[in-house]
């Protein structure tokens, strides 16, 4: 087995570039680690624990048939594993082998207590540094109820004899409602649970009250504020919720990406599916916050319709009344906890970076490059650059 060491994002990319150079110069590629356990960290009772196959198998197994696009191919197969939400939130008294329960969150002073768990998210990171964000509200049964798994078996084609995951490690995540497979993270190396409150920069308005505008901020091309007239000038969409209510407003995705609005989400072209490592925080005038992952929204992945509503037209009504000039509406959620009223802010944020392992071969190669660079520096001065 390859030994491992720890690096942050920049060093990982450098080390992986070293691996690529090794393959080019030596004709041999070095595989990244195939995992047999992962680290669980963050806002769970059992933070700091290591999870293995037996731990996952101690949860009630769930089998699902999924279909998604991987490159130009269509994948259709079964996965069996533990429900991600159950793994994180089942109490220790129910099953001590998982997260043991999401930690209770305290709202900011003067803000509502309801649904604080929905401002949390989990980052799943593979051994190659690839990662994806899942919002807790998306997988929480009362709300989004997406049955994402930590899978440890697969059957291809569906209904055939299940096997392990092979080179995809002992466990991988599923995103069973997604169109493409970007949030199927293989070779899980770590899971980290975060609270978006520590990253959000938009605070409650003293006294709360009816909102008149909101700020669009963060990793967005055109950060700006919007009032009612601004939103009414954008293309309008009408949706009907699971509960039969009808709202009209602007698609959140269109607001983020439309040329006349947010202008697009800022991503790093050197990071595969960088958008899947981001999320949106919606803040109300009373400081109430909820989040939505970008993977949940992106039409290439979750394609969920979320609305910045301007009017409720149920029963011939208009406007939003005490909900302000704009509110968030998630029409497919089972409950309205993620419907932020009196909207004052939308922020597009990056999940924090977390360390990943790098094979020893990469470290040795990087050390060799460092030695060459030092020798060339001594001989030729600061002009020396090592390329491959």
C-alpha positions in Angstrom: 0.0 0.0 0.0 1.2 3.5 -0.8 2.1 5.6 2.2 0.3 8.9 2.6 1.1 12.5 3.6 -1.0 15.6 4.0 -1.3 18.7 1.8 -3.6 21.6 1.3 -5.1 22.4 -2.1 -2.1 24.2 -3.7 0.4 21.6 -2.7 -1.9 18.8 -3.8 -2.2 20.3 -7.3 1.6 20.6 -7.4 2.1 17.0 -6.3 -0.5 15.7 -8.8 1.3 17.7 -11.5 4.4 15.9 -10.4 2.7 12.6 -10.9 1.7 13.7 -14.4 5.3 14.6 -15.2 6.4 11.3 -13.9 4.0 9.6 -16.3 5.2 11.7 -19.2 8.9 11.4 -18.5 9.0 7.8 -17.2 6.1 6.3 -19.1 4.5 5.0 -15.8 1.5 6.5 -14.1 1.1 6.2 -10.3 -2.5 5.5 -9.2 -4.0 7.6 -6.4 -4.9 5.8 -3.2 -7.8 3.4 -3.2 -9.4 4.0 0.2 -10.5 1.5 2.8 -11.7 4.1 5.4 -12.5 7.8 5.6 -12.2 10.5 8.3 -15.3 12.1 9.7 -14.9 15.7 11.0 -16.8 18.8 11.9 -20.2 19.4 13.4 -21.1 15.8 14.4 -21.0 14.1 17.7 -18.4 11.6 16.6 -16.1 14.2 14.9 -12.5 12.8 14.5 -13.6 9.2 14.0 -12.5 6.9 11.2 -15.2 5.1 9.3 -14.6 1.7 7.6 -16.8 -0.8 5.7 -18.1 -2.6 8.8 -19.3 0.8 10.2 -21.3 1.5 7.0 -22.7 -2.0 7.0 -24.1 -1.5 10.5 -26.7 0.9 9.1 -29.9 -0.3 7.5 -28.8 -1.0 3.8 -30.7 0.8 1.1 -30.5 -0.2 -2.6 -31.3 2.3 -5.3 -31.3 2.1 -9.1 -29.7 5.2 -10.6 -29.2 6.6 -14.1 -26.8 9.4 -14.8 -24.4 10.7 -17.5 -20.7 10.1 -17.1 -18.9 11.9 -20.0 -20.7 10.8 -23.2 -21.9 7.5 -21.6 -25.1 6.8 -19.7 -24.7 4.8 -16.5 -27.6 2.7 -15.2 -26.9 0.5 -12.2 -27.8 -0.3 -8.6 -25.9 1.0 -5.5 -26.3 -0.3 -2.0 -25.2 1.6 1.1 -26.2 3.7 4.1 -28.3 6.8 3.7 -26.1 9.8 4.0 -28.4 11.7 6.3 -28.9 8.7 8.6 -25.2 8.1 8.8 -24.6 11.7 9.9 -27.6 12.3 12.1 -28.6 8.9 13.7 -27.8 9.3 17.5 -25.2 7.2 19.1 -27.9 5.4 21.0 -29.2 4.2 17.6 -25.9 3.5 15.9 -22.5 4.6 17.3 -20.7 3.8 14.1 -21.6 7.0 12.2 -21.7 10.7 12.9 -23.7 10.1 16.1 -25.9 13.1 15.3 -25.5 16.6 13.8 -24.5 19.0 16.6 -27.3 21.5 17.6 -26.6 25.0 16.4 -27.3 28.2 18.3 -28.8 31.0 16.2 -27.3 34.4 16.3 -28.8 36.6 19.0 -32.3 37.8 18.2 -32.8 35.4 15.3 -35.2 32.5 15.0 -34.3 29.0 16.3 -36.2 27.1 13.6 -34.4 24.9 11.2 -30.8 25.9 12.1 -29.7 22.4 10.9 -30.6 23.5 7.3 -27.7 26.0 7.3 -25.2 23.1 7.6 -23.6 21.2 4.7 -21.3 18.3 4.2 -18.2 18.2 2.0 -17.2 14.8 0.6 -13.6 14.6 -0.6 -12.0 11.8 -2.5 -8.4 10.7 -2.2 -7.6 12.7 -5.4 -8.9 15.9 -3.8 -12.1 16.0 -5.9 -14.9 17.2 -3.7 -18.7 18.0 -3.7 -21.0 19.9 -1.3 -24.3 18.5 -0.2 -26.6 20.8 1.9 -28.2 19.1 4.9 -31.6 20.5 3.9 -31.3 18.8 0.5 -31.0 15.3 2.1 -33.1 15.9 5.3 -36.3 13.8 5.1 -38.6 16.7 6.1 -37.3 19.0 3.4 -35.4 17.9 0.2 -35.5 14.2 1.1 -32.9 13.3 -1.5 -31.9 9.7 -0.6 -28.1 10.1 -1.2 -26.1 7.1 -0.1 -22.7 6.3 1.1 -22.6 3.3 -1.2 -20.3 0.2 -0.7 -21.8 -2.2 -3.3 -22.8 -1.9 -6.9 -24.6 -4.0 -9.4 -24.2 -3.5 -13.1 -26.6 -4.1 -14.8 -29.4 -3.4 -12.2 -30.6 -6.6 -10.5 -27.3 -8.5 -11.1 -25.2 -9.9 -8.3 -23.8 -7.0 -6.3 -20.0 -6.5 -6.0 -17.7 -4.1 -4.2 -16.7 -0.9 -5.9 -13.2 -2.0 -7.2 -11.0 1.0 -8.0 -13.6 3.4 -6.7 -12.6 2.4 -3.2 -14.6 0.9 -0.3 -17.2 3.7 -0.4 -18.6 6.4 -2.7 -21.5 8.8 -2.5 -24.5 8.8 -4.8 -26.7 11.7 -5.9 -29.7 9.7 -7.2 -31.7 12.7 -8.6 -28.8 14.3 -10.5 -28.5 14.2 -14.2 -24.7 13.9 -14.3 -22.4 12.0 -12.0 -20.3 14.8 -10.7 -21.5 14.4 -7.1 -20.8 10.6 -7.1 -17.5 11.0 -5.2 -15.3 7.9 -5.4 -12.6 6.8 -3.0 -14.1 8.8 -0.1 -11.2 10.0 2.0 -13.0 12.4 4.3 -16.3 14.0 5.2 -16.5 17.4 6.9 -19.7 19.0 8.2 -19.7 22.8 8.4 -22.0 25.6 9.5 -22.4 28.3 6.8 -22.9 31.0 9.5 -19.1 31.2 10.0 -18.7 32.2 6.4 -21.7 34.4 5.7 -21.0 38.2 5.8 -24.6 39.4 5.6 -26.2 40.2 9.0 -29.7 40.8 10.3 -31.2 44.2 10.0 -31.8 45.6 13.6 -35.4 44.9 14.3 -35.9 42.8 11.2 -39.0 43.9 9.3 -40.1 44.1 5.7 -37.2 43.9 3.2 -37.0 46.3 0.3 -33.8 45.0 -1.5 -31.2 42.3 -1.2 -27.5 42.0 -2.0 -26.1 39.4 -4.3 -22.5 38.8 -3.2 -19.6 36.4 -3.0 -18.2 34.3 -5.9 -20.3 36.1 -8.5 -19.3 38.0 -11.6 -21.6 41.0 -11.0 -22.2 41.5 -7.3 -24.9 44.0 -6.9 -28.2 44.8 -5.1 -31.7 44.1 -6.4 -35.0 45.8 -5.6 -38.5 44.9 -6.7 -38.2 46.8 -10.0 -34.9 45.2 -10.8 -36.3 41.7 -10.3 -39.5 42.5 -12.3 -37.3 43.5 -15.2 -35.9 39.9 -15.4 -37.7 36.9 -17.0 -40.5 35.7 -14.7 -41.3 32.1 -13.8 -44.4 30.7 -12.2 -44.2 27.5 -10.1 -46.6 25.4 -8.0 -45.4 23.9 -4.8 -46.0 20.4 -3.5 -48.5 21.9 -1.2 -50.5 23.5 -4.1 -49.4 27.1 -3.6 -48.5 29.2 -6.7 -45.6 31.8 -6.8 -44.2 34.0 -9.5 -40.7 35.3 -9.5 -37.1 34.8 -10.9 -35.4 31.5 -11.1 -32.5 31.5 -8.6 -30.2 29.9 -11.2 -31.2 32.6 -13.8 -30.5 35.3 -11.2 -27.0 33.9 -10.6 -26.1 33.3 -14.2 -28.1 35.7 -16.4 -26.1 38.4 -18.1 -28.6 41.1 -16.9 -28.3 39.8 -13.3 -25.4 38.0 -11.5 -23.6 37.4 -14.8 -22.3 34.0 -13.8 -20.6 32.1 -10.9 -16.8 32.5 -10.6 -15.1 29.1 -10.8 -11.5 27.9 -11.2 -11.1 26.3 -14.6 -8.2 24.2 -13.3 -10.5 22.5 -10.8 -12.8 19.8 -12.1 -16.4 20.7 -11.4 -15.4 23.5 -9.1 -19.0 24.6 -9.0 -19.8 21.5 -6.9 -17.6 22.9 -4.1 -19.8 26.0 -3.7 -23.1 26.8 -2.0 -25.5 29.7 -1.6 -26.5 31.3 1.7 -29.9 33.1 1.8 -30.4 35.6 4.7 -33.6 37.1 5.9 -34.0 40.5 7.6 -34.2 38.8 11.0 -30.9 37.0 10.4 -32.5 33.6 9.5 -30.2 31.7 7.1 -30.7 28.7 4.9 -28.4 27.2 2.2 -28.6 25.5 -1.1 -25.7 23.7 -2.8 -24.8 24.8 -6.3 -24.9 21.1 -7.3 -28.5 21.1 -6.2 -29.3 24.0 -8.6 -27.0 23.5 -11.6 -29.1 22.2 -14.6 -26.3 19.8 -15.4 -26.5 18.1 -12.0 -29.4 18.5 -9.5 -31.4 20.9 -11.7 -33.7 21.8 -8.8 -36.0 24.7 -9.4 -35.7 27.2 -6.6 -37.5 30.6 -6.9 -36.8 34.1 -5.7 -40.5 34.8 -5.4 -42.0 38.2 -5.8 -45.7 37.3 -5.6 -47.9 34.6 -4.3 -50.8 34.2 -6.8 -52.5 31.3 -4.9 -56.3 32.1 -5.0 -55.8 35.2 -7.1 -53.6 37.0 -4.6 -50.6 39.2 -5.3 -47.4 40.3 -3.6 -46.0 38.6 -0.5 -47.5 40.6 2.4 -45.5 40.2 5.5 -42.9 38.0 3.7 -41.3 41.2 2.2 -40.7 42.1 -1.4 -38.9 38.8 -2.1 -38.6 35.4 -0.5 -37.0 32.1 -1.4 -39.4 29.2 -2.4 -38.2 25.6 -2.8 -41.3 24.1 -4.4 -40.4 20.4 -4.1 -39.4 20.5 -0.4 -41.8 18.7 2.0 -41.8 21.6 4.4 -41.1 25.3 4.0 -38.1 25.7 6.4 -35.8 26.7 3.5 -38.2 29.4 2.3 -36.4 32.5 3.6 -38.8 35.5 3.9 -37.8 39.2 3.8 -34.7 38.4 1.8 -31.8 40.7 2.3 -28.9 38.7 1.0 -27.7 35.9 -1.3 -24.1 34.9 -1.1 -22.2 32.4 -3.3 -19.5 30.9 -1.2 -16.7 28.2 -1.4 -16.6 25.4 1.1 -13.3 25.4 3.1 -10.4 23.5 1.7 -9.5 20.3 3.6 -6.3 18.2 3.4 -6.1 15.1 1.1 -3.5 12.3 0.9 -0.8 12.2 -1.8 1.1 9.0 -2.7 4.6 8.7 -1.5 5.8 8.6 -5.2 4.5 12.1 -5.6 6.5 13.3 -2.6 9.7 11.7 -3.8 9.2 13.1 -7.2 8.5 16.6 -5.8 11.6 16.3 -3.6 13.6 15.5 -6.7 12.3 18.5 -8.5 13.1 20.6 -5.5 16.7 19.3 -5.5 17.1 20.0 -9.3 15.6 23.5 -8.8 18.0 24.3 -6.0 21.0 23.0 -8.0 20.0 25.1 -11.0 19.4 28.1 -8.8 22.9 27.9 -7.3 24.4 27.6 -10.8 22.3 30.1 -12.7 20.6 32.4 -10.1 17.0 33.2 -9.7 16.2 32.8 -13.5 16.1 29.0 -13.0 12.7 27.4 -13.6 11.9 23.7 -13.7 9.2 22.7 -16.2 7.9 19.4 -17.5 
